[in-house]
Amino acid sequence: MKRLKKILLLIFLLLALLTLSITAYLFITRPKYEGEVALSCIKTPVNVAFDEYGIPHIQAENKLDLMRAFGYIHAQDRLFQMELMRNVGGGTLSELIGHDGLKADILFRTIGLPQFARKKAAELEWQKDSAYVQELKAYLDGVNEFAQNGPLPPEFTLLGIDRHV
């Protein structure tokens, strides 16, 4: 009987430790809605306030810093979704999730979406001095800042995906 109690106590302790570890991991990887974050890509002070629905309201001294902050916030909330859509549109979903993504890869490669995207990106390089392209690159700077330095969302760990930037 004593042996059974020890085994049950051990199982209980292991389950408690597992629960505590998972809770701590999820707490660490959750998006940050309070406090200050120093971003190397931001040039002037930016203030972000989240309302009761979690919607960010960004105030910045210039549009490029606003777009950098927007990219960072978007990535902190949706990095896995962004990575998934990047793979879907690029015809490389099967690299991410395996054989189950092959049909989507074939479809998007057949309709030529990856080639179209590369063509449009090359066209944007010719317009690199335009305000639109500068704002787009500022947004991507914010996304990349989070992707490189922010906590990796749990979905990446669960699927065994490395950081992509």
C-alpha positions in Angstrom: 0.0 0.0 0.0 2.9 2.4 0.8 4.4 1.7 -2.6 1.2 2.5 -4.3 1.0 5.9 -2.4 4.6 6.7 -3.4 3.9 5.9 -7.1 0.7 8.0 -7.1 2.5 10.9 -5.4 5.3 10.7 -7.9 2.8 10.7 -10.8 1.0 13.7 -9.2 4.3 15.6 -8.8 5.3 14.9 -12.4 1.9 16.1 -13.7 2.1 19.2 -11.5 5.6 19.9 -12.9 4.5 19.3 -16.5 1.5 21.7 -16.0 3.7 24.3 -14.4 6.3 24.1 -17.2 3.6 24.4 -19.9 2.0 27.3 -18.2 5.4 29.1 -17.8 6.2 28.4 -21.5 2.9 29.8 -22.7 3.3 32.9 -20.4 6.8 33.6 -21.8 5.7 33.3 -25.4 2.5 35.3 -25.2 2.3 38.7 -26.9 3.4 41.7 -24.9 0.6 44.3 -24.5 2.2 46.4 -21.6 5.5 47.9 -20.8 8.3 49.1 -23.0 10.1 47.4 -25.8 13.2 48.8 -27.4 13.4 48.1 -31.1 16.6 48.7 -33.1 14.6 49.6 -36.2 12.6 52.5 -34.6 14.2 55.9 -35.0 11.8 58.1 -32.9 9.6 57.4 -29.9 6.4 55.5 -30.7 3.5 54.9 -28.4 1.2 51.9 -28.7 -1.9 51.6 -26.6 -4.2 48.5 -26.7 -7.9 48.9 -26.1 -10.1 46.5 -24.3 -10.5 44.4 -27.4 -6.7 44.1 -27.9 -6.7 46.5 -30.9 -3.5 48.5 -31.1 -3.6 52.3 -31.5 -0.2 53.5 -32.7 1.1 57.1 -32.3 4.4 57.9 -34.0 6.3 61.0 -35.0 6.7 59.8 -38.6 5.0 57.3 -40.9 8.0 55.0 -41.3 8.3 54.4 -37.5 4.6 53.9 -37.4 4.9 51.2 -40.0 7.9 49.6 -38.2 5.8 49.4 -35.0 2.8 48.1 -36.9 5.0 45.3 -38.4 6.4 44.4 -35.0 2.9 44.2 -33.4 1.5 42.3 -36.4 4.3 39.7 -36.1 4.0 39.4 -32.3 0.3 38.5 -32.7 0.4 36.6 -36.0 3.9 35.4 -36.8 2.9 31.8 -37.3 -0.1 32.7 -39.5 2.2 35.0 -41.5 4.7 32.1 -42.0 2.0 29.7 -42.9 0.6 32.1 -45.6 4.1 32.8 -46.9 4.5 29.1 -47.4 1.1 28.6 -48.9 1.6 31.5 -51.4 5.1 30.4 -52.3 4.1 26.9 -53.0 6.2 25.5 -50.2 3.6 24.5 -47.6 4.7 20.9 -47.7 8.1 22.0 -46.4 6.4 23.2 -43.3 3.7 20.6 -42.7 4.7 17.6 -44.8 2.8 15.6 -47.3 -0.5 17.1 -46.4 0.5 20.5 -47.9 1.5 19.0 -51.3 -1.9 19.6 -53.0 -1.8 23.3 -52.1 1.8 23.6 -53.3 0.9 22.1 -56.7 -2.1 24.4 -57.0 -0.3 27.6 -56.2 2.7 26.7 -58.4 0.4 25.7 -61.2 -1.4 29.1 -61.2 2.0 30.8 -61.0 1.7 32.7 -57.8 5.3 32.4 -56.7 6.5 33.6 -60.1 4.0 36.5 -60.1 5.2 37.5 -56.6 8.9 37.5 -57.6 8.0 39.6 -60.7 6.1 42.2 -58.6 8.9 42.3 -56.0 11.4 43.0 -58.8 9.2 45.8 -60.0 9.1 47.3 -56.6 13.0 47.4 -56.5 12.8 49.9 -59.4 10.5 52.1 -57.3 12.6 51.9 -54.1 12.5 55.6 -53.6 8.7 55.8 -53.6 6.9 56.5 -50.3 4.9 53.3 -50.7 8.0 51.0 -51.0 9.7 52.8 -48.1 6.6 52.2 -46.0 6.4 48.6 -47.0 10.1 48.1 -46.2 9.6 49.8 -42.8 6.7 47.4 -42.1 9.0 44.5 -43.0 11.7 45.9 -40.7 9.3 45.6 -37.8 8.2 42.1 -38.8 11.8 41.0 -39.1 12.7 42.6 -35.8 10.2 40.5 -34.0 11.0 37.4 -36.0 14.7 37.7 -35.1 14.4 38.8 -31.5 10.9 38.2 -30.2 9.8 35.0 -28.4 9.0 32.2 -30.9 5.3 31.4 -30.9 4.3 28.0 -29.5 3.2 26.8 -32.9 6.7 26.9 -34.2 8.0 24.8 -31.3 5.1 22.3 -31.6 5.8 21.8 -35.4 9.6 21.9 -35.0 9.9 24.9 -37.2 13.1 27.0 -37.1 13.0 30.8 -37.2 12.6 32.1 -40.8 13.4 35.7 -41.7 
